[in-house]
Amino acid sequence: MKRLKVLVSAYACSPYKGSEPGVGWGFVSELSKYHDLWVIVEEEKFREDIEKFQSVNPNQLSSVNFYFIHKKRNRWLRKLWPPSYYWYYHRWHQDAYRLAVQLHQEIGFDLAHQLTMVGFREPGYLWKLDIPFVWGPIGGMGLFPWRFIPIVGSMGAFYYLGYNLFNSIHMRFLKRPKLAAMVAGSGLIAMNKENQVGMYQYYGMPSEVCIPVGPPAVVVGTIVKRLTSEPLRIVWSGLHIHRKALNLALYALSSLPSDIKWEFHILGDGILTKKWQQYAYKVGISQRCIFYGQVSRDVALEVMKHAHVHLMTSLREGTPTVIVEGFSFGLPTVCLDCSGMSDMVDYSCGIKIPVTTPSDVIDAIARALEQLARNEEKRQVLAHGALQRGRDFAWEEKARVIDRIYRAKMTGDGIVKKVKL
C-alpha cells in the first residue's frame, strides 16, 4: 500500500523517557514502518535524546524527519501559578503551526496528526492546514471522584475542587478543541472510554479508543511463583501526590488478618512521602513497608520483577504505563475501577475495586489482597492472564489501528464505533 506523507505534532517524544515522551516515541517509531513522517518536537527537553538515539542507531527511523522548536519558559511564574504552563505551551503550538505551513508548501502532506501531548485542552493548529486531520489519543476529560476529596487532605481538597470546576468549564466551553474535533471527524481517537464518552457528550463526536501505552522493551514472559514460606510481595509505584491515594493502601494493609505474611514495596517519592511514612507508622505497619524513593526505571522494573501483586490506588489516571509494565512480569493488578484502569484491567488479569466510598474501597482492597495471599492458585491464574493481557498493548497493534484510521481518512469513509451513553 502507498506510504503517506504525514506531518505529526509530537511536543513530547523521547526514546529514553516514559509517560508522554514515551507515547510520542512509541507511535512515531512504529508508524514509520507504514508511512514517511515529518515530526515537530519540543527542543529543550527532547532534542538531545532523539539525536543521541540517531547517532547510536543511524539506520533506524530513516523515514522520519525531526524538526525542533524551543518552548519559552518562565519557571518562576509556573511555581507561583502552575496553569501558566499552558500560556507557553500554546505559544509553542502557534510556532509549530507556522513551521507546519512552510513544510506543507514544500512537501505537500497527505495528512496531519496531532499526537502529543494528549490533553484535550490543546489541539494545536494542524487542523487548519486543509488536509485530512487526525487527533489523538486524547485524554484529560472527566472529574476527580467527589466522595474522595475529603481523604486527600486540605491542600489536595483545594486542588481537586478547583480541578473539577475548571475541567467542567473547559470540557463544556473551550472552542478550539470542539473545532479541531469536528475537523478530525472519523480521525478522532480517545485514550480510554472515559474520554470517548466525554468527546461524544461535549463535542457530539464519536471516536475510537486506542490506549497509548506499551510494554517495556524487554518483556520477561515468566511468572514468579510464591512459596508458602514467603510473604506476599506487593508493589506500588507512582508519584507521592494526592490523587495516587497511597493512604488507602496503607489503611487496607493494616486491616489484614495477622496470620497473613506480606511486604509492601513502595516506589517513587513526592510531597507526601513523609506524611505517608507517618501514616504507615501510625497504623502499625511501617516495619513491613519499604520506601525506595525515586529510583531509575531499571531498578523499579527489577523490584516489580520479584513481586507477586501490583497494587494501584490512584483515583485519577489516564492510561498508566506501570500497569502494562506489571503485566509484562506476570503481575496481577488490584486497582480502582475508574479512569484508564477500567479499560486496562479485566477479570482475567486483576481485581477492580468499585469506586463507592473511601471506607468501602479500603475494605475491598483488603479483601482482594487477602484472597490473593491465601489462594496462590488464583493468583497464578491471574498472573498468566496478565502476561496475555500485556500482549494486547504492543505498539505494533496500536500502529495498525492508527494506520487504518489514516487510510480511512484518506478515502473519506472512516467509520468509528459510536458511544452508548
Sequence and secondary structure as in RCSB ss.txt:
>XXXX:A:sequence
MKRLKVLVSAYACSPYKGSEPGVGWGFVSELSKYHDLWVIVEEEKFREDIEKFQSVNPNQLSSVNFYFIHKKRNR
WLRKLWPPSYYWYYHRWHQDAYRLAVQLHQEIGFDLAHQLTMVGFREPGYLWKLDIPFVWGPIGGMGLFPWRFIP
IVGSMGAFYYLGYNLFNSIHMRFLKRPKLAAMVAGSGLIAMNKENQVGMYQYYGMPSEVCIPVGPPAVVVGTIVK
RLTSEPLRIVWSGLHIHRKALNLALYALSSLPSDIKWEFHILGDGILTKKWQQYAYKVGISQRCIFYGQVSRDVA
LEVMKHAHVHLMTSLREGTPTVIVEGFSFGLPTVCLDCSGMSDMVDYSCGIKIPVTTPSDVIDAIARALEQLARN
EEKRQVLAHGALQRGRDFAWEEKARVIDRIYRAKMTGDGIVKKVKL
>XXXX:A:secstr
    EEEEEESS  SS  HHHHHHHHHHHHHTTTSEEEEEEEHHHHHHHHHHHHHH TTSSTTEEEEEE     H
HHHHH GGGHHHHHHHHHHHHHHHHHHHHHHH  SEEEEEES BTT   SGGGGSS EEEEEEB  S   GGGGG
GGHHHHHHHHHHHHHHHHHHHHH HHHHHHHHHHGGGEEESSHHHHHHHHHHH    EE       SS       
  TTS EEEEEES  SGGG HHHHHHHHHTS TT  EEEEEEB  TTHHHHHHHHHHTT GGGEEEEES  HHHH
HHHHHT SEEEE  SS SS HHHHHHHHTT  EEEESSHHHHHH  TTTEEEE  S HHHHHHHHHHHHHHHHH 
HHHHHHHHHHHHHHHHTT HHHHHHHHHHHHHHHHHT         
